């Protein structure tokens, strides 16, 4: 479950969830949670993109 077809959609869903859970009147813990979840989402999406690029550049047997 670490391939790009999991990492990219998971990262996008995690980013969407982090923004939705922020709510209309955020408190400091909502903002902190959003920052943590967004950083995890960015990491997941970047890992998926880098994995896709590595697979495209890898020599084929």
DSSP file (Angstrom, degrees, kcal/mol; ACC not computed):
  #  RESIDUE AA STRUCTURE BP1 BP2  ACC     N-H-->O    O-->H-N    N-H-->O    O-->H-N    TCO  KAPPA ALPHA  PHI   PSI    X-CA   Y-CA   Z-CA
    1    1 A X              0   0    0      0, 0.0     0, 0.0     0, 0.0     0, 0.0   0.000 360.0 360.0 360.0  34.5    0.0    0.0    0.0
    2    2 A X        +     0   0    0      4,-0.1     2,-0.0    45,-0.0     0, 0.0   0.323 360.0 113.7-120.8   7.2    2.8    2.3   -0.7
    3    3 A X  S >> S-     0   0    0      1,-0.1     4,-2.8     4,-0.1     3,-1.5  -0.230  81.6-103.4 -74.1 168.6    2.6    2.6   -4.5
    4    4 A X  H 3> S+     0   0    0      1,-0.3     4,-1.7     2,-0.2     5,-0.4   0.783 118.4  64.1 -64.9 -26.8    1.6    5.8   -6.3
    5    5 A X  H 34 S+     0   0    0      1,-0.2    -1,-0.3     2,-0.2     4,-0.1   0.632 115.7  31.5 -75.6 -10.2   -1.9    4.5   -7.0
    6    6 A X  H <> S+     0   0    0     -3,-1.5     4,-2.1     3,-0.1     5,-0.2   0.747 117.5  53.3-103.6 -43.9   -2.5    4.5   -3.2
    7    7 A X  H  X S+     0   0    0     -4,-2.8     4,-2.3     1,-0.2     5,-0.2   0.891 108.1  47.9 -64.1 -43.4   -0.2    7.4   -2.1
    8    8 A X  H  X S+     0   0    0     -4,-1.7     4,-2.2     2,-0.2     5,-0.2   0.964 115.9  40.7 -68.8 -52.4   -1.6   10.1   -4.3
    9    9 A X  H  > S+     0   0    0     -5,-0.4     4,-2.6     1,-0.2     5,-0.2   0.889 115.8  52.7 -63.0 -35.7   -5.3    9.6   -3.7
   10   10 A X  H  X S+     0   0    0     -4,-2.1     4,-2.5     2,-0.2    -1,-0.2   0.920 109.7  48.5 -63.2 -43.0   -4.7    9.0    0.0
   11   11 A X  H  X S+     0   0    0     -4,-2.3     4,-2.2    -5,-0.2    -2,-0.2   0.896 112.2  48.1 -63.9 -40.8   -2.8   12.3    0.2
   12   12 A X  H  X S+     0   0    0     -4,-2.2     4,-2.3     2,-0.2    -2,-0.2   0.920 113.6  47.1 -66.4 -43.2   -5.5   14.2   -1.6
   13   13 A X  H  X S+     0   0    0     -4,-2.6     4,-2.6     1,-0.2    -2,-0.2   0.894 111.8  51.0 -65.4 -39.1   -8.2   12.7    0.6
   14   14 A X  H  X S+     0   0    0     -4,-2.5     4,-2.3     2,-0.2    -1,-0.2   0.890 110.1  49.4 -65.9 -39.4   -6.1   13.5    3.7
   15   15 A X  H  X S+     0   0    0     -4,-2.2     4,-1.8     2,-0.2    -2,-0.2   0.912 111.7  48.8 -65.5 -41.9   -5.7   17.1    2.6
   16   16 A X  H  X S+     0   0    0     -4,-2.3     4,-2.2     1,-0.2    -2,-0.2   0.927 112.2  48.6 -63.4 -44.0   -9.4   17.5    2.0
   17   17 A X  H  X S+     0   0    0     -4,-2.6     4,-2.8     1,-0.2    -2,-0.2   0.903 108.3  54.1 -62.7 -40.6  -10.2   16.0    5.4
   18   18 A X  H  < S+     0   0    0     -4,-2.3     4,-0.5     1,-0.2    -1,-0.2   0.876 111.6  44.8 -64.1 -35.4   -7.8   18.3    7.1
   19   19 A X  H  X S+     0   0    0     -4,-1.8     4,-0.5     2,-0.2     3,-0.4   0.866 113.7  49.5 -75.5 -35.2   -9.4   21.3    5.6
   20   20 A X  H >< S+     0   0    0     -4,-2.2     3,-1.1     1,-0.2    -2,-0.2   0.905 106.9  54.1 -69.3 -41.0  -12.9   20.1    6.3
   21   21 A X  T 3< S+     0   0    0     -4,-2.8    -1,-0.2     1,-0.2    -2,-0.2   0.657  90.3  78.5 -69.8 -12.9  -12.2   19.3   10.0
   22   22 A X  T 34 S-     0   0    0     -4,-0.5    -1,-0.2    -3,-0.4    -2,-0.2   0.892  84.9-169.1 -61.5 -39.2  -10.9   22.9   10.4
   23   23 A X    <<  -     0   0    0     -3,-1.1     3,-0.4    -4,-0.5    -1,-0.1  -0.065  36.8 -67.6  77.7-179.1  -14.5   24.1   10.6
   24   24 A X  S    S+     0   0    0      1,-0.3     2,-0.4     2,-0.0    -1,-0.2   0.780 128.2  33.7 -84.8 -27.8  -16.0   27.5   10.6
   25   25 A X  S    S-     0   0    0     -3,-0.1    -1,-0.3     2,-0.0     2,-0.1  -0.723  84.8-164.7-126.9  82.6  -14.6   28.7   13.9
   26   26 A X        -     0   0    0     -2,-0.4     2,-0.2    -3,-0.4    -3,-0.1  -0.359   4.4-155.9 -73.3 145.4  -11.2   27.0   14.4
   27   27 A X     >  -     0   0    0     -5,-0.2     4,-2.1    -2,-0.1     3,-0.4  -0.568  40.0 -91.5-105.2 176.4   -9.4   26.8   17.7
   28   28 A X  H  > S+     0   0    0      1,-0.2     4,-2.4     2,-0.2     5,-0.2   0.856 126.4  52.8 -61.8 -34.7   -5.6   26.4   18.1
   29   29 A X  H  > S+     0   0    0      2,-0.2     4,-2.3     1,-0.2    -1,-0.2   0.836 107.7  51.5 -72.4 -30.3   -5.9   22.6   18.2
   30   30 A X  H  > S+     0   0    0     -3,-0.4     4,-2.3     2,-0.2    -1,-0.2   0.904 111.7  47.0 -67.8 -40.6   -7.9   22.5   15.0
   31   31 A X  H  X S+     0   0    0     -4,-2.1     4,-2.3     2,-0.2    -2,-0.2   0.908 113.0  48.7 -67.2 -41.4   -5.2   24.6   13.3
   32   32 A X  H  X S+     0   0    0     -4,-2.4     4,-2.2     2,-0.2    -2,-0.2   0.918 112.2  48.7 -64.4 -43.2   -2.4   22.4   14.7
   33   33 A X  H  X S+     0   0    0     -4,-2.3     4,-2.8     1,-0.2     5,-0.2   0.902 110.7  51.3 -63.2 -40.7   -4.2   19.3   13.6
   34   34 A X  H  X S+     0   0    0     -4,-2.3     4,-2.7     1,-0.2     5,-0.2   0.910 109.2  50.3 -62.5 -42.6   -4.7   20.8   10.1
   35   35 A X  H  X S+     0   0    0     -4,-2.3     4,-2.0     2,-0.2    -1,-0.2   0.914 113.0  46.0 -62.7 -42.6   -1.0   21.6    9.8
   36   36 A X  H  X S+     0   0    0     -4,-2.2     4,-2.0     2,-0.2    -2,-0.2   0.935 115.3  45.9 -65.7 -46.6    0.0   18.1   10.8
   37   37 A X  H  X S+     0   0    0     -4,-2.8     4,-2.3     1,-0.2    -2,-0.2   0.883 112.0  51.5 -66.3 -37.7   -2.5   16.4    8.5
   38   38 A X  H  X S+     0   0    0     -4,-2.7     4,-2.7    -5,-0.2    -1,-0.2   0.897 108.8  50.6 -66.7 -38.5   -1.6   18.7    5.6
   39   39 A X  H  X S+     0   0    0     -4,-2.0     4,-2.1    -5,-0.2    -1,-0.2   0.904 111.7  48.0 -65.9 -38.4    2.1   18.0    6.0
   40   40 A X  H  X S+     0   0    0     -4,-2.0     4,-2.3     2,-0.2    -2,-0.2   0.889 111.9  50.9 -65.6 -38.2    1.4   14.3    6.0
   41   41 A X  H  X S+     0   0    0     -4,-2.3     4,-2.5     2,-0.2     5,-0.2   0.923 110.2  47.9 -65.6 -44.4   -0.8   14.8    2.9
   42   42 A X  H  X S+     0   0    0     -4,-2.7     4,-2.7     1,-0.2     5,-0.2   0.911 111.9  50.8 -62.8 -42.1    1.9   16.7    1.0
   43   43 A X  H  X S+     0   0    0     -4,-2.1     4,-2.2    -5,-0.2    -1,-0.2   0.911 111.2  48.4 -61.0 -42.8    4.4   14.0    2.0
   44   44 A X  H  X S+     0   0    0     -4,-2.3     4,-2.1     2,-0.2    -2,-0.2   0.922 113.2  46.0 -65.3 -45.0    2.1   11.2    0.7
   45   45 A X  H  X S+     0   0    0     -4,-2.5     4,-2.5     2,-0.2    -2,-0.2   0.924 113.5  49.1 -65.7 -43.9    1.4   13.0   -2.6
   46   46 A X  H  X S+     0   0    0     -4,-2.7     4,-2.8     1,-0.2     5,-0.2   0.891 109.4  52.5 -63.9 -38.1    5.1   13.8   -3.2
   47   47 A X  H  X S+     0   0    0     -4,-2.2     4,-2.2    -5,-0.2    -1,-0.2   0.916 110.7  48.1 -62.9 -41.5    6.1   10.2   -2.5
   48   48 A X  H  X S+     0   0    0     -4,-2.1     4,-2.2     2,-0.2    -2,-0.2   0.909 112.5  47.8 -64.4 -41.8    3.6    9.0   -5.0
   49   49 A X  H  X S+     0   0    0     -4,-2.5     4,-2.3     2,-0.2    -2,-0.2   0.920 112.9  48.1 -66.2 -43.5    4.8   11.5   -7.6
   50   50 A X  H  X S+     0   0    0     -4,-2.8     4,-2.3     1,-0.2    -1,-0.2   0.874 110.8  51.9 -64.9 -36.2    8.4   10.5   -7.1
   51   51 A X  H  X S+     0   0    0     -4,-2.2     4,-2.1    -5,-0.2    -1,-0.2   0.896 108.9  50.5 -66.7 -39.7    7.5    6.9   -7.2
   52   52 A X  H  X S+     0   0    0     -4,-2.2     4,-1.9     2,-0.2    -2,-0.2   0.926 111.5  47.9 -61.9 -44.5    5.8    7.4  -10.6
   53   53 A X  H  X S+     0   0    0     -4,-2.3     4,-1.8     1,-0.2    -2,-0.2   0.895 110.7  51.4 -64.3 -39.8    8.8    9.2  -12.0
   54   54 A X  H  X S+     0   0    0     -4,-2.3     4,-1.2     1,-0.2    -1,-0.2   0.889 109.2  50.4 -65.6 -37.9   11.1    6.5  -10.7
   55   55 A X  H  < S+     0   0    0     -4,-2.1    -1,-0.2     1,-0.2    -2,-0.2   0.864 110.4  49.7 -67.9 -34.6    9.0    3.8  -12.4
   56   56 A X  H  < S+     0   0    0     -4,-1.9    -1,-0.2     1,-0.2    -2,-0.2   0.836 114.4  44.3 -72.9 -31.4    9.0    5.7  -15.7
   57   57 A X  H  < S+     0   0    0     -4,-1.8    -1,-0.2    -5,-0.2    -2,-0.2   0.642  89.1 106.5 -87.3 -14.6   12.8    6.2  -15.7
   58   58 A X  S  < S-     0   0    0     -4,-1.2     2,-0.1    -5,-0.2    -3,-0.0  -0.367  80.8-106.6 -66.9 141.1   13.6    2.7  -14.6
   59   59 A X        -     0   0    0      1,-0.1     2,-0.3    -2,-0.1    -1,-0.1  -0.444  33.3-128.4 -68.4 140.6   15.1    0.5  -17.4
   60   60 A X              0   0    0     -2,-0.1    -1,-0.1     1,-0.1    -3,-0.0  -0.685 360.0 360.0 -91.4 141.3   12.7   -2.1  -18.6
   61   61 A X              0   0    0     -2,-0.3    -1,-0.1     0, 0.0    -2,-0.0   0.455 360.0 360.0 -86.7 360.0   13.7   -5.7  -18.8
